[in-house]
Amino acid sequence: MIESLAAVTALSGTGGSQIASMKSADGMDFGSFISGELAKVDSNLQQADVSIRSLAAGGEIPIHDVMIQIETARMSLMLVTE
């Protein structure tokens, strides 16, 4: 137990820089991963917004496609906020 506490203390003494610069198996750091995932969520939200606006303007877009895009955006946003 004491050894594990010493390890935690040693890590916390280095600040967040060591943890932030850690690389995953594919070589991507944590910040890049989060940025990429947030970009995907933003893209889903923008696609849903475009579909809603097109439907509201009387465009020839099937309602089920709009609903699928809205749900995809909603679920991706919920996942990122959990």
C-alpha positions as CSV (number, residue, x, y, z in Angstrom):
1,M,0.0,0.0,0.0
2,I,2.7,2.5,0.9
3,E,4.6,1.7,-2.3
4,S,1.6,2.5,-4.4
5,L,1.1,5.8,-2.5
6,A,4.8,6.6,-3.2
7,A,4.3,5.9,-6.9
8,V,1.2,8.2,-7.0
9,T,3.1,10.9,-5.1
10,A,6.0,10.6,-7.6
11,L,3.7,11.0,-10.5
12,S,1.9,13.9,-9.1
13,G,5.1,15.7,-8.4
14,T,5.9,15.8,-12.1
15,G,2.9,17.9,-12.8
16,G,0.5,17.2,-15.6
17,S,3.2,17.5,-18.3
18,Q,4.2,13.9,-18.1
19,I,0.7,12.6,-18.3
20,A,-0.3,15.1,-21.1
21,S,2.6,14.0,-23.2
22,M,2.0,10.3,-22.9
23,K,1.5,8.6,-26.3
24,S,-1.0,5.8,-27.1
25,A,-0.1,2.7,-29.0
26,D,-0.7,4.4,-32.3
27,G,1.5,7.4,-31.4
28,M,-1.3,9.9,-30.8
29,D,-1.1,12.0,-27.7
30,F,-4.1,12.6,-25.5
31,G,-4.7,16.2,-26.6
32,S,-4.7,15.2,-30.2
33,F,-7.1,12.4,-29.5
34,I,-9.6,14.6,-27.7
35,S,-9.3,17.3,-30.4
36,G,-10.1,14.7,-33.1
37,E,-13.1,13.3,-31.2
38,L,-14.5,16.8,-30.5
39,A,-14.1,17.6,-34.2
40,K,-16.2,14.5,-35.0
41,V,-18.9,15.6,-32.6
42,D,-18.9,19.1,-34.1
43,S,-19.2,17.6,-37.6
44,N,-22.2,15.5,-36.5
45,L,-23.9,18.5,-35.0
46,Q,-23.3,20.6,-38.1
47,Q,-24.7,17.9,-40.4
48,A,-27.8,17.6,-38.2
49,D,-28.2,21.4,-38.3
50,V,-27.9,21.5,-42.1
51,S,-30.5,18.7,-42.4
52,I,-33.0,20.4,-40.1
53,R,-32.6,23.7,-42.0
54,S,-33.1,21.9,-45.3
55,L,-36.2,20.1,-44.1
56,A,-37.6,23.4,-42.7
57,A,-37.0,25.1,-46.0
58,G,-39.0,22.5,-47.8
59,G,-36.1,20.6,-49.2
60,E,-36.4,17.1,-50.7
61,I,-34.8,15.3,-47.7
62,P,-36.5,12.3,-46.2
63,I,-37.6,12.8,-42.6
64,H,-36.0,9.6,-41.5
65,D,-32.6,10.8,-42.7
66,V,-33.0,14.0,-40.6
67,M,-34.1,12.0,-37.5
68,I,-31.0,9.7,-37.9
69,Q,-28.7,12.6,-38.2
70,I,-30.3,14.3,-35.2
71,E,-30.0,11.2,-33.1
72,T,-26.4,10.6,-34.2
73,A,-25.5,14.1,-33.1
74,R,-27.3,13.8,-29.8
75,M,-25.7,10.5,-28.9
76,S,-22.2,11.7,-29.8
77,L,-22.7,14.8,-27.7
78,M,-24.0,12.8,-24.8
79,L,-21.0,10.5,-25.0
80,V,-18.5,13.3,-25.0
81,T,-20.1,14.9,-22.0
82,E,-20.3,11.7,-19.9
